Amino acid sequence: MLTSLLTLFVVGIVALVAVGVVLSVIGAVLGIAFGLAGFLLFKVAPVVLVGYVVMRFLAPKQKRLSAEDRRWLES
């Protein structure tokens, strides 16, 4: 009787330790993922957006080909 109670006690402690380790690993992974997402969203994305807008305004406009140029290219 005492042996079975001690066995259940040890199994319960091992289960609690295992669940704690698993939850801590999941928390660490989620923390890293949210940290990286926040960094990319609030630090990198605004710089990329400003660079994109500046390049769109500074890029030379594409001129349409005249009918003669188009015929010359297609021949």
N, CA, C and O of each residue as an XYZ file, in Angstrom:
300
protein
N       0.831     -1.201      0.000
C       0.000      0.000      0.000
C       0.863      1.247      0.000
O       0.642      2.166     -0.789
N       1.830      1.274      0.873
C       2.706      2.440      0.949
C       3.546      2.597     -0.318
O       3.825      3.712     -0.758
N       3.943      1.465     -0.895
C       4.741      1.502     -2.125
C       3.941      2.083     -3.279
O       4.470      2.872     -4.061
N       2.693      1.710     -3.396
C       1.867      2.246     -4.490
C       1.607      3.735     -4.304
O       1.565      4.479     -5.284
N       1.433      4.177     -3.077
C       1.245      5.608     -2.832
C       2.507      6.403     -3.180
O       2.432      7.468     -3.791
N       3.658      5.873     -2.784
C       4.913      6.550     -3.124
C       5.144      6.555     -4.631
O       5.646      7.534     -5.181
N       4.780      5.465     -5.295
C       4.910      5.400     -6.752
C       4.036      6.455     -7.415
O       4.489      7.152     -8.324
N       2.800      6.578     -6.976
C       1.901      7.600     -7.531
C       2.424      9.005     -7.250
O       2.327      9.891     -8.100
N       2.977      9.206     -6.061
C       3.537     10.506     -5.701
C       4.709     10.870     -6.614
O       4.800     11.999     -7.095
N       5.595      9.918     -6.847
C       6.756     10.168     -7.713
C       6.309     10.400     -9.153
O       6.817     11.299     -9.824
N       5.365      9.598     -9.628
C       4.850      9.785    -10.987
C       4.196     11.160    -11.115
O       4.368     11.826    -12.136
N       3.461     11.590    -10.116
C       2.833     12.919    -10.156
C       3.856     14.033    -10.181
O       3.694     15.004    -10.920
N       4.908     13.910     -9.385
C       5.951     14.937     -9.381
C       6.660     14.986    -10.730
O       6.921     16.069    -11.254
N       6.971     13.822    -11.294
C       7.621     13.776    -12.615
C       6.710     14.386    -13.675
O       7.180     15.114    -14.550
N       5.422     14.101    -13.607
C       4.470     14.664    -14.564
C       4.403     16.186    -14.430
O       4.367     16.891    -15.438
N       4.386     16.698    -13.203
C       4.358     18.150    -13.005
C       5.619     18.813    -13.530
O       5.552     19.878    -14.144
N       6.770     18.193    -13.293
C       8.028     18.741    -13.805
C       8.023     18.730    -15.337
O       8.435     19.705    -15.964
N       7.556     17.628    -15.941
C       7.519     17.533    -17.401
C       6.577     18.579    -18.001
O       6.912     19.217    -18.999
N       5.423     18.752    -17.407
C       4.471     19.763    -17.906
C       5.070     21.157    -17.756
O       4.904     21.999    -18.639
N       5.759     21.410    -16.653
C       6.399     22.716    -16.466
C       7.471     22.981    -17.496
O       7.577     24.093    -18.013
N       8.273     21.965    -17.802
C       9.324     22.134    -18.826
C       8.702     22.379    -20.192
O       9.143     23.264    -20.925
N       7.684     21.603    -20.537
C       7.025     21.767    -21.845
C       6.404     23.153    -21.964
O       6.545     23.805    -22.999
N       5.723     23.607    -20.928
C       5.101     24.936    -20.983
C       6.146     26.050    -21.037
O       5.922     27.069    -21.690
N       7.264     25.875    -20.373
C       8.301     26.899    -20.424
C       8.937     26.961    -21.808
O       9.270     28.045    -22.287
N       9.109     25.812    -22.454
C       9.653     25.799    -23.816
C       8.672     26.456    -24.777
O       9.076     27.243    -25.633
N       7.392     26.142    -24.642
C       6.374     26.768    -25.497
C       6.345     28.278    -25.263
O       6.237     29.048    -26.218
N       6.438     28.702    -24.018
C       6.464     30.138    -23.717
C       7.681     30.831    -24.303
O       7.580     31.951    -24.803
N       8.827     30.175    -24.244
C      10.039     30.770    -24.813
C       9.924     30.899    -26.322
O      10.305     31.922    -26.891
N       9.401     29.868    -26.974
C       9.240     29.916    -28.434
C       8.257     31.015    -28.829
O       8.517     31.774    -29.762
N       7.134     31.103    -28.126
C       6.163     32.154    -28.444
C       6.731     33.543    -28.146
O       6.470     34.489    -28.890
N       7.494     33.671    -27.080
C       8.106     34.959    -26.765
C       9.077     35.399    -27.840
O       9.089     36.567    -28.228
N       9.892     34.475    -28.324
C      10.822     34.805    -29.404
C      10.059     35.161    -30.672
O      10.412     36.119    -31.360
N       9.017     34.401    -30.986
C       8.243     34.655    -32.203
C       7.556     36.018    -32.145
O       7.591     36.768    -33.120
N       6.930     36.345    -31.013
C       6.260     37.642    -30.899
C       7.268     38.788    -30.863
O       7.002     39.865    -31.397
N       8.405     38.564    -30.247
C       9.446     39.589    -30.237
C       9.962     39.879    -31.634
O      10.142     41.037    -32.010
N      10.200     38.820    -32.404
C      10.665     38.991    -33.779
C       9.598     39.656    -34.636
O       9.907     40.527    -35.449
N       8.343     39.250    -34.459
C       7.253     39.861    -35.228
C       7.106     41.340    -34.877
O       6.899     42.169    -35.764
N       7.208     41.672    -33.608
C       7.122     43.081    -33.206
C       8.282     43.900    -33.756
O       8.088     45.033    -34.194
N       9.490     43.333    -33.735
C      10.640     44.029    -34.291
C      10.453     44.284    -35.775
O      10.688     45.394    -36.253
N      10.029     43.254    -36.511
C       9.839     43.421    -37.949
C       8.706     44.391    -38.259
O       8.804     45.175    -39.202
N       7.641     44.345    -37.479
C       6.482     45.178    -37.758
C       6.725     46.642    -37.408
O       6.306     47.528    -38.152
N       7.392     46.908    -36.294
C       7.503     48.286    -35.824
C       8.856     48.929    -36.084
O       8.980     50.147    -35.959
N       9.870     48.156    -36.439
C      11.190     48.731    -36.708
C      11.560     48.633    -38.181
O      12.026     49.610    -38.766
N      11.360     47.479    -38.783
C      11.811     47.251    -40.155
C      10.765     47.717    -41.175
O      11.118     48.363    -42.162
N       9.505     47.403    -40.953
C       8.456     47.716    -41.922
C       8.334     49.217    -42.210
O       8.172     49.571    -43.378
N       8.401     50.121    -41.230
C       8.324     51.545    -41.576
C       9.489     52.015    -42.442
O       9.302     52.835    -43.341
N      10.688     51.501    -42.177
C      11.842     51.886    -42.989
C      11.670     51.376    -44.415
O      11.955     52.095    -45.373
N      11.203     50.137    -44.557
C      10.975     49.577    -45.891
C       9.885     50.358    -46.615
O      10.009     50.617    -47.812
N       8.832     50.732    -45.920
C       7.742     51.484    -46.539
C       8.209     52.859    -47.003
O       7.874     53.284    -48.109
N       8.973     53.552    -46.179
C       9.492     54.865    -46.577
C      10.422     54.712    -47.780
O      10.350     55.509    -48.716
N      11.290     53.706    -47.770
C      12.180     53.470    -48.908
C      11.414     53.171    -50.170
O      11.782     53.651    -51.242
N      10.351     52.387    -50.069
C       9.540     52.068    -51.238
C       8.865     53.314    -51.808
O       8.863     53.532    -53.019
N       8.294     54.126    -50.922
C       7.613     55.345    -51.383
C       8.607     56.302    -52.037
O       8.309     56.886    -53.078
N       9.787     56.467    -51.434
C      10.802     57.352    -52.009
C      11.238     56.841    -53.380
O      11.372     57.624    -54.320
N      11.459     55.539    -53.496
C      11.884     54.991    -54.787
C      10.789     55.134    -55.836
O      11.084     55.342    -57.013
N       9.536     55.026    -55.425
C       8.441     55.209    -56.399
C       8.397     56.642    -56.917
O       8.127     56.866    -58.097
N       8.663     57.618    -56.040
C       8.629     59.005    -56.473
C       9.872     59.400    -57.259
O       9.791     60.245    -58.151
N      11.013     58.811    -56.947
C      12.254     59.187    -57.609
C      12.540     58.396    -58.875
O      13.389     58.800    -59.669
N      11.863     57.298    -59.078
C      12.111     56.467    -60.258
C      11.621     57.197    -61.503
O      10.582     57.857    -61.480
N      12.375     57.072    -62.584
C      11.916     57.721    -63.823
C      10.641     57.068    -64.330
O      10.444     55.859    -64.207
N       9.790     57.893    -64.897
C       8.517     57.394    -65.410
C       8.754     56.667    -66.731
O       9.562     57.091    -67.558
N       8.040     55.576    -66.904
C       8.159     54.820    -68.148
C       7.382     55.552    -69.245
O       6.211     55.897    -69.082
N       8.065     55.776    -70.357
C       7.394     56.426    -71.482
C       6.729     55.366    -72.343
O       7.243     54.257    -72.489
N       5.592     55.713    -72.907
C       4.910     54.778    -73.797
C       5.632     54.791    -75.145
O       6.132     55.821    -75.597
N       5.667     53.623    -75.764
C       6.293     53.524    -77.077
C       5.354     54.075    -78.137
O       4.140     53.877    -78.089
N       5.949     54.766    -79.088
C       5.126     55.249    -80.199
C       4.804     54.069    -81.104
O       5.409     53.002    -80.994
N       3.870     54.268    -81.974
C       3.456     53.193    -82.882
C       4.632     52.775    -83.761
O       4.794     51.589    -84.049
N       5.455     53.733    -84.191
C       6.611     53.418    -85.043
C       7.651     52.592    -84.280
O       8.209     51.639    -84.824
N       7.908     52.956    -83.031
C       8.853     52.184    -82.220
C       8.342     50.759    -81.984
O       9.114     49.800    -82.008
N       7.052     50.639    -81.760
C       6.475     49.325    -81.526
C       6.606     48.449    -82.762
O       6.930     47.266    -82.656
N       6.351     49.033    -83.949
C       6.512     48.260    -85.204
C       7.949     47.839    -85.403
O       8.216     46.729    -85.863
N       8.895     48.731    -85.054
C      10.311     48.404    -85.227
C      10.738     47.273    -84.284
O      11.521     46.402    -84.661
N      10.210     47.299    -83.047
C      10.546     46.247    -82.098
C       9.937     44.912    -82.484
O      10.561     43.871    -82.283
N       8.741     44.922    -83.028
C       8.065     43.680    -83.366
C       8.548     43.078    -84.663
O       8.281     41.906    -84.929
N       9.255     43.846    -85.486
C       9.721     43.299    -86.764
C      10.985     42.508    -86.627
O      11.498     41.986    -87.617
